[in-house]
């Protein structure tokens, strides 16, 4: 087994230490009749982030935490796999699986190096999971490897603009002026937080995805030389519903 990168090890320690504080939110999300997304709780009926027909499709949640998104997909008939860096988060997920009578694999691992073969999944999703805590230059190519032709990737993460303007003190509001360079931003370590976040501009995310064969539309050839026709749908939840909805509708 490959040695875990330093940021993966740091994030594992961070999430093991904070997992308990996410239990209640996970329990509430498992109990929802219909999915709600992001910090604003925008309903699935407005965003349509999940495929209309998940029955019989293979799906993976990258950085699943307590696996409530995985549960939503399983309830819709998908064959789901959840992977997360925190064993404590997965322990909560397994307890909730038993309580709700849902069974699907939960993998303790690194979303940058998923122990599944090429072309294993039709759909991949991350809500503040791998898309925030894993290196996009690693997890996006890995997701492309995992997706079948015509597969789709959907993810929700922090607003890039907010990240550029955010104060280093978590409880303080964002500044009106940029606090860091949009051209240099990639890995962020906030003072007082042992974790490592990753942020790329929309342009750099798009170019990273395009370089390995993931496209919003059209036909492309993947880095491995095999044909693929993936879709990527970045939904910036902290900018509100408009951005997420517009991007969703563009790809219908």
VOLUM-950028 format. One record per residue (C-alpha): x, y, z; residue number from 1. Coordinates in pm, whole numbers, plus 50000, padded with zeros to 5 digits. Example, Ala and Ser with C-alpha at 12.3 -4.5 7.8 and 13.67 -1.06 7.14 Angstrom:
      xx      yy      zz   num
   51230   49550   50780     1
   51367   49894   50714     2
***
This chain:
      xx      yy      zz   num
   50000   50000   50000     1
   50128   50346   49910     2
   50223   50574   50198     3
   49958   50837   50262     4
   50049   51192   50156     5
   50118   51433   50439     6
   49794   51630   50386     7
   49588   51308   50395     8
   49749   51210   50726     9
   49684   51555   50873    10
   49324   51555   50760    11
   49273   51207   50901    12
   49390   51326   51244    13
   49175   51637   51215    14
   48855   51449   51127    15
   48912   51178   51386    16
   48929   51454   51646    17
   48614   51635   51527    18
   48395   51346   51407    19
   48172   51347   51714    20
   48058   51702   51646    21
   47911   51591   51310    22
   47702   51303   51445    23
   47381   51500   51504    24
   47393   51662   51159    25
   47451   51323   51001    26
   47155   51171   51186    27
   46933   51455   51072    28
   47040   51422   50709    29
   46978   51045   50709    30
   46625   51114   50831    31
   46534   51355   50548    32
   46267   51246   50303    33
   46431   51446   50023    34
   46793   51564   49990    35
   46896   51919   50080    36
   47233   52053   49970    37
   47505   52278   50108    38
   47506   52518   50398    39
   47183   52678   50275    40
   46996   52347   50268    41
   46881   52402   49909    42
   46637   52124   49815    43
   46716   51868   49548    44
   46395   51970   49372    45
   46563   52300   49280    46
   46915   52179   49202    47
   46867   51834   49047    48
   47220   51728   49139    49
   47136   51358   49146    50
   47057   51175   48821    51
   46685   51142   48761    52
   46714   50764   48745    53
   46967   50606   48980    54
   46810   50261   48982    55
   47076   50001   48908    56
   47354   50257   48862    57
   47690   50232   49036    58
   47768   50545   49239    59
   48050   50654   49469    60
   48059   50929   49731    61
   48407   51072   49771    62
   48463   51183   50130    63
   48130   51049   50251    64
   48159   51133   50621    65
   47847   50993   50787    66
   47732   50880   50439    67
   47398   51056   50426    68
   47444   51139   50055    69
   47525   50773   49994    70
   47205   50684   50181    71
   47001   50921   49965    72
   47138   50752   49654    73
   47082   50402   49793    74
   46719   50489   49869    75
   46685   50587   49502    76
   46804   50246   49389    77
   47174   50304   49326    78
   47450   50055   49407    79
   47657   50283   49630    80
   48010   50290   49770    81
   48119   50551   50025    82
   48484   50626   50098    83
   48611   50848   50378    84
   48938   50935   50548    85
   48792   50909   50901    86
   48714   50574   51061    87
   48514   50753   51331    88
   48289   50914   51071    89
   48238   50575   50910    90
   48150   50423   51248    91
   47858   50665   51267    92
   47764   50581   50909    93
   47763   50206   50985    94
   47542   50256   51289    95
   47296   50456   51079    96
   47303   50188   50810    97
   47186   49937   51069    98
   46919   50171   51203    99
   46776   50242   50856   100
   46828   49894   50714   101
   47055   50008   50429   102
   47363   49811   50328   103
   47639   49937   50100   104
   48020   49927   50121   105
   48194   50189   50334   106
   48567   50215   50271   107
   48818   50372   50507   108
   49061   50525   50264   109
   49193   50811   50057   110
   48979   50949   49773   111
   49299   51023   49580   112
   49370   50648   49562   113
   49045   50449   49558   114
   49075   50068   49572   115
   48839   50002   49281   116
   48917   49915   48917   117
   48893   50153   48622   118
   48541   50227   48495   119
   48367   50103   48811   120
   48107   50378   48846   121
   47845   50571   48653   122
   47821   50860   48897   123
   48051   51026   49152   124
   47962   51295   49403   125
   48127   51494   49681   126
   47963   51744   49915   127
   48239   51921   50110   128
   48428   51592   50106   129
   48715   51506   49875   130
   48646   51821   49676   131
   48753   52028   49979   132
   48997   51803   50166   133
   49179   51621   49885   134
   49423   51754   49627   135
   49229   51831   49306   136
   49533   51744   49098   137
   49499   51393   49243   138
   49134   51326   49322   139
   48991   51457   48992   140
   49214   51232   48776   141
   49135   50945   49013   142
   48763   51009   48969   143
   48805   51015   48592   144
   48971   50674   48617   145
   48680   50539   48819   146
   48404   50673   48594   147
   48268   50482   48298   148
   48218   50651   47961   149
   47931   50901   47990   150
   47981   50906   48368   151
   47914   51220   48569   152
   48091   51397   48855   153
   47906   51643   49079   154
   48064   51829   49369   155
   47985   52111   49610   156
   48259   52302   49786   157
   48339   52643   49933   158
   48302   52960   49729   159
   48633   53040   49563   160
   48568   53414   49597   161
   48490   53376   49966   162
   48813   53181   50012   163
   49011   53462   49848   164
   48853   53722   50077   165
   48820   53521   50400   166
   48981   53643   50720   167
   49224   53398   50879   168
   49014   53419   51195   169
   48719   53187   51139   170
   48462   53391   51331   171
   48538   53713   51140   172
   48349   53817   50824   173
   48515   53811   50484   174
   48697   54122   50365   175
   48590   54338   50073   176
   48942   54308   49928   177
   49132   53997   49826   178
   49348   53850   50103   179
   49535   53597   49885   180
   49625   53551   49521   181
   49380   53376   49290   182
   49671   53266   49071   183
   49869   53097   49347   184
   49596   52946   49562   185
   49589   52567   49588   186
   49656   52439   49938   187
   49535   52634   50242   188
   49621   52578   50607   189
   49417   52805   50830   190
   49566   52920   51163   191
   49437   52710   51450   192
   49311   52432   51220   193
   49523   52120   51179   194
   49351   52028   50851   195
   49456   52105   50496   196
   49201   52246   50250   197
   49235   52271   49873   198
   49092   52543   49651   199
   49134   52607   49279   200
   48973   52875   49065   201
   48689   52763   48841   202
   48920   52808   48542   203
   49192   52587   48688   204
   48935   52326   48791   205
   48798   52327   48440   206
   49141   52299   48278   207
   49239   52019   48517   208
   48923   51828   48431   209
   48954   51897   48059   210
   49314   51778   48049   211
   49207   51429   48157   212
   48899   51397   47941   213
   48621   51530   48167   214
   48401   51774   47980   215
   48085   51972   48046   216
   47968   51854   47704   217
   48103   51684   47398   218
   48336   51402   47324   219
   48691   51369   47455   220
   48971   51120   47488   221
   49103   51048   47835   222
   49463   51063   47945   223
   49488   50685   47925   224
   49387   50695   47559   225
   49047   50537   47620   226
   48742   50723   47501   227
   48531   50895   47760   228
   48247   51141   47776   229
   48232   51251   48138   230
   48055   51553   48280   231
   48172   51772   48564   232
   47925   51990   48752   233
   48092   52217   49010   234
   47824   52370   49232   235
   47945   52654   49450   236
   47698   52622   49736   237
   47820   52918   49944   238
   47738   53158   49661   239
   47380   53041   49689   240
   47129   52860   49475   241
   47170   53071   49160   242
   47519   52948   49075   243
   47437   52586   49149   244
   47108   52597   48962   245
   47255   52766   48656   246
   47535   52514   48632   247
   47290   52230   48681   248
   47062   52348   48405   249
   47350   52392   48162   250
   47418   52021   48180   251
   47065   51884   48149   252
***
